[in-house]
Amino acid sequence: MARTIELYDMLKDKLGEKESRLLIETIENITEKVKAEAATKADLELEVAKIKEDLTRLEMRLIKWVLGTGVGVVTFLYALLKGIKF
């Protein structure tokens, strides 16, 4: 609060009372909005946990796909080689 008064006193001479007050109110409003919108450490930790969970699910889907494809290829090769008689 003391800094606000000092700033007001410095600006009052150059800008006038009304403009100085308006400028300081605008700065305070912007500061409050930034503080309200700033992410906290807990917010960031929650987002990191969500991303890790999504990556785990994606990894499991990829493993299933790779194993399924591998089984399909082995089955196809077995059937192909069994059909060919030497």
Rosetta blueprint (number, residue, H / E / L):
1 M L
2 A H
3 R H
4 T H
5 I H
6 E H
7 L H
8 Y H
9 D H
10 M H
11 L H
12 K H
13 D H
14 K H
15 L H
16 G L
17 E H
18 K H
19 E H
20 S H
21 R H
22 L H
23 L H
24 I H
25 E H
26 T H
27 I H
28 E H
29 N H
30 I H
31 T H
32 E H
33 K H
34 V H
35 K H
36 A H
37 E H
38 A L
39 A L
40 T L
41 K H
42 A H
43 D H
44 L H
45 E H
46 L H
47 E H
48 V H
49 A H
50 K H
51 I H
52 K H
53 E H
54 D H
55 L H
56 T H
57 R H
58 L H
59 E H
60 M H
61 R H
62 L H
63 I H
64 K H
65 W H
66 V H
67 L H
68 G H
69 T H
70 G H
71 V H
72 G H
73 V H
74 V H
75 T H
76 F H
77 L H
78 Y H
79 A H
80 L H
81 L H
82 K H
83 G H
84 I L
85 K L
86 F L
